Amino acid sequence: MPKIFFKYLLLFALFPAFTGMAAQDSIPGLESSDSLDAENPWLLSTNRAGMVFSRFLPDGDFALGLRREQGDYHRVQASPEAYRYGFRAQKMVRFSDLVFDGGFNYYNQQQNMVGWTSRMNPFTNNPYMLADSMRGRYSKDYVEINGSLAYLILPRISLGLGVDYMVGDGARIKDPRPVNAVFSMDIKPSLVYSLPGFKVGLSLRWMKGREKISYKTIENAKTYRLFRQFGLGIGAKTINTWSYKRNYYLNGLGAGLQAEYQLGELKVFHALDYVASNEAAEDGSNNPRKNDAGDYLENILNFSTSVSFGERFQHTVRVFADWNLGSGSEFIQEPYTEKGITYYRTVAVIDKYSFMHLLPGFEYRVSKPYTPYLNKWDLCFGLEALYEQESYLLEAEQQMMNLLPSFSISRAFVGEKSSLALRLDLEFSTSLDKELRQLRPYTALQNKAVWKGIVEPDFQLRSGSAYMLGTGFRYGRFVRVVKKRSQFVYIDLDFRYTTASHEAWAAPKTRTYFALSLGLNY
C-alpha cells in the first residue's frame, strides 16, 4: 500500500478529531446510539451519504479499554484465555452541508494456548486453512482507521464516501511459529436522491485484502507436521518441515440499494446489500503453487426493513435476513521449467466444497425518550433462526439449525452534572436440528486428525445449547479538563457469563467476559 495513500487516509480519518472544539450542535454527554439510529436509520446502512440527514451529532469519543475472556466454552481455533487492550477515538463534525466522520483504533490481543490455525482470523468461512496441532500464545496487533464524508451537493442530491482500512501483524510464541502480516481496505462511494417524504440511495463497494503467513522455527534441526486443509477434515498429505509460506488475496465488489419514506410519524427504511468476493490462497513466494490450496468464492446478500413510530414511546420493528453462499475451487497443476526455473500451470479446476448460511431475524424495541437523542429506558426482544449447511463432495457433510432468542433492558439516570446507565442482556441458543457425518469412512491419517481435532468438537460447540447473561454499567460526569470547557468523563464496565451443554460432553462448559473502558466525550 503506497505510503502517500496511508497518510491522506489518516488525515481524512482524524480531521474531525482536531476540529472537535469548534462550536457545533453536538450532544452534551451521554447519548443513546439506539435513539440516534432510529432518528436517522441511514447511519446503520452502507450509504454514507445519509449522514447529512442527522439532526443530532454524537459527541466525539476517546477511550482506553481492557478486556479479558476465559473459559473452556470456545471454538477449537480460539483461545481458552485471551486479553485485549487498546484505545480508540471517533468524532463526527458538520460544516453546513458537509459532514465528516473519522476514527482511529489500536489494540493488542494476547491469546493463550491457540492451536490448529495459522491465520489472524480463522473464522472467515474459507476452508483452505494451513495449520498445525501445537498450541501456544498468539500475540496480535491491529490498527484500524475509518473515515467518511457526506455532502449535500444539490438540494435533492447528497454524495458520500466511506473508507475503512486495517493493518495488523501477529505471531505465535512457540515453534512452529506462524508469523502474520495482514491488511484490508473497504471503500464505499454512495449517493442519495431526496423528495418530500421519500429518499432513495445507491452505494457501491470495493474490497481488497491480503494476509501473508510464514512458518518459522527457532530450532531448525526439528521439523513439524503441517496440515493443509480443504474442508470438513479433507486435506492434502501432511508435510514435515521447519519453514513454509502461504499467502491469501481477497478481492470483492458489491452494491446496495436503500429507500426511506415517511407517513406522518411512521418512518420506514429498507436496505438491500450484495457483495461477491474471492479469496485466493497459494503456497510459496517466488514461484507460487495452488495444488495444496484453493480459491473460496462467497456471495453475501443482506436485507433489512425497519419501521419506527411513536413520540411518547418510541417503537422500532426490524426484520432482516442474511444469506451467504460459498464455494471452494481446487486446482490440479503441473510443473514446467523455463531457463532452469520451475513454474506451475493449472490444467484443471474442480469445485468440491460448498457452504450455505441463512439467518432470518426479527427485533422489536420500545423506549421512553428522555430527550430527542437519549432514551430514559429501553426494552428489546429479538429472535433469530440460524441454518447452515456445509459439504465436501462425496466425503462429508454437516448441517445445523439453531433458534436464537434474546432480550435486553437498559435504564438511564441523568443528573445536572452526571449520568448513570445500567443494562441487562439475556441470550439463548438451542438446537432444532443437527447432523454431521462422513459419507465414506476417512482412512488417511491427516484427515482423521483434523476431523477429531477441529471438525467434530467445533460442530458440537456450535450445535449445543447455550445461555448468556450479561450486564453493563456506565457512570459519567462533567469535568473541566480544559479552560472554559467541561468534558464528559466516564467509566464503562461490561460483564458476560455463558454456560453451554451438549449430549457429547461430560459436563457443561462456561466462559466469562469482562471489559473495562475509561473514556472522554468531547
Phi, psi and omega in degrees: 000124181302139182295327182295324178295316180299320180295316180293322178296318179297318178296318180298319183285322186268352180306315179299327182296324182278349178255011185295339182276353179290147180292130179199171182273071179259170185272127180280112172083228190280123177236166180253118179295327178296321179292319179294321179292323177292324179292323178223089183294348177297337180295337179269357183262177176275001182266103183282345177296338180288354178298336183292346182271001180284121176283331181236138177255136178291154175298152168294152185225128172234131185212146169257136186224152176217137175216156183219135175235141181206141176145165181271359174271093180200157177291158188303319185271006175263184188251140173289344179209121184222144177235147178214134176219154181174196178213159180216155175217135181213137181207139174240133180227155180233137171234092181058249182266009182244129180238130175246145172219127182212154180204161180221137182218127173233137172208150175248138182235127177245115182243121182270146174055048177269135178213176178061028175201151173236007183259152175298318176236102183280359186250053182260001186078349178290120183280346186274088187247147173248127187205167170224166185269000179285152179239142180194182181278128178255125177250128185226140175236137179228142169235124181238132179233133176226143178214139179218150173217152176220139184221126176279088188286328175223163182306332182247359185232128173236143179247150181215160177210132176233139179227126174241129183227136179223138174224143182204163173214158182197168178197148173267135187267058177190137176293143349284130190256111172289134176247127189243146168222123188224147171211155175212150179219138183224115182245130185228093171281154185200165173210158177224134175250128188245139170231164177303117179080002183211138177223144177225140185227158177225133177230145176244165184211136176229125184239144176210142180202164179204143171224127177252129181238130178227112176283131178225156176227143176282319178266089185293344181287347183251138178254157181229155182270125179249139179255128176250105192263146177249346181132137178052038176091343180282139179195174177288167178299138180295155177237146175256116186205170173244000180209137180200146180234138173217142178235143174241136180233122182249132173223136182208151176227149179202172179207157179216151175238140179224149177212140177225135173220153186230129177237099185065234178272000180271124179240125182240134181227129178243144176216134178227123182231141178227135178224132172242127182223156177225125176247112183262137178243141177211151182255150181090177182234300183289314180235079187296151179226156184237009181305320186252018177229205180180176178247136179246115179260131184229133175241121185239130178234126179236132178228140176209148174226129177235142179234124180238140179200163176104149177243303178296316171237130183263124181247138175225124176246129182227130172240145184207164176209130176245129181232132183225123179236119182236154177215147181245133180246132178248155190240136169256120184235157176232145180278151171213160187238134173228123179052041177080004181249134181270127175239172180231134177236147183276131178249343179199148176234129184234130175270115183239337186249141177220149182215137176224135179229127179228127182222089170275153182203166181219142180216134175235130182230133175231138184215156176252109182294138172265318172222175178299343183238009181216131177267135176289316173214163188209131175238139181219132174241136180223153177213127178231153175233117182258127174232128178227142178223134184219136181211149172240124192311119174065012183240306185201162176205155176213152175209153179208151175225121182238146174254132189231084174277155180209158180210140176215150177219139179221153182217133179245136175241118188244124175250185182293322183237358183214162180217149178225132178232134179238148183215144175228131182235141173228131178225144181227154174216124179225143184273132174261330181199144180200145178201133175223124182205151171268130180288333170213143188302136176289137179242329180292137183298322181293325179291320176297319182295316180290323178299312180285329184276327185236302193298307185294309179294328178292321178296318179298317181295319185278343182252008178272192177256140181218149180224130181237130174244124181231151177217147181226152183216128174224127176235131180223158182211144176284126182229140179279098182273317176240163185299134175066018179209137178254139176249155179269110180258135186219160170237136185234124178241139180221130180226137177222141177231127181237135172231142186218156180217155176207147184297339180276350182266145178285333181211158178297156176248150184226163175206138177243147181227130178225133179225141179228131177229139171243120189224171181219124172268140182216000000 
